[in-house]
């Protein structure tokens, strides 16, 4: 489908103009004698040439869905750009994007020459904070992008976790859980970023102490399609296995039996016990389950 440039305000922005508190101007903000910009009221909208807008160097988002951008571009052609972007003026004919890169990219695809924009005054730290907050709250960032945004706000904006939580309207424990994702091995971080595992899976993986065991569970999730609940059970079993085992005197499990127990636990994603009755090898295999669904899963693995 060939995209044709839309020159009017569009139905979306046109509807906004019915509110007399909103002012629209195609004039750029005036410059005061001291070189600072004289911006209209906070609700004012200016039309800025797309060619004069540089992307935000502090943009936390790195991946943009090309198909989604194309669909948004087609919507802009039909409806106009409903929501203005936000920029700051850095010179007479030069602007820097604060928020709305997805809308700006789609406008370029649509062939739009001018876009409605709020023009704000912001220094670099304010720009970073505004861009990060805008993306965290309004864009569909993956969990790793959110975690990196949180980390940047803490390191570059000199915020404590409590202050960060207030800025993004999240409690401290939520902020902490996101930041802990960045301590996972790179392969798992990439899996979270690419949607191979969910945030729920990742929170379970964080509770596994050793990197090799984290990678093992991560691979089990992918290979066996483990749910978050099943992953939590597997992690709990691994933690149980790491605890010193208590066996009756004279019935200490040797390496061979321990290996069988560990292999079965991995296969069934649940703790498996070999209960030895005597020195002749007599005993029983115990496979606990957490629910009827968990029992059905185990029976399915047994081809019952």
Buried (B, 14 or more C-beta within 10 A) or exposed (E): EEBEEBEEBBEBBEEBEEEEEBEBEEEBBEEEEEEEBEBBEEEBBBBBBBEBBEEBEBBBBEEEEEEEBBEBBBBBBEBBBBEBBBBBBEEEEEBBBBBBBBBBBBBBBBBBEBBBBBBBEBEEEBBBBBBBBBBBEEBEBBBBBBBBBBBBBBEBBEBEBEBBBEBBEBEBEBBEBBBBBEEBBEEBBEBBBEEBBBBEBBBBBBBBEEEEBBBBBBEBBEEBEBBBBBBBBBBBBBBEBEEEEEEEEEEEBEEEBBEBBBEBBBBBBBBBBBEBEEEEEEBEEEBBBBEEEBBEBBEEBEEE
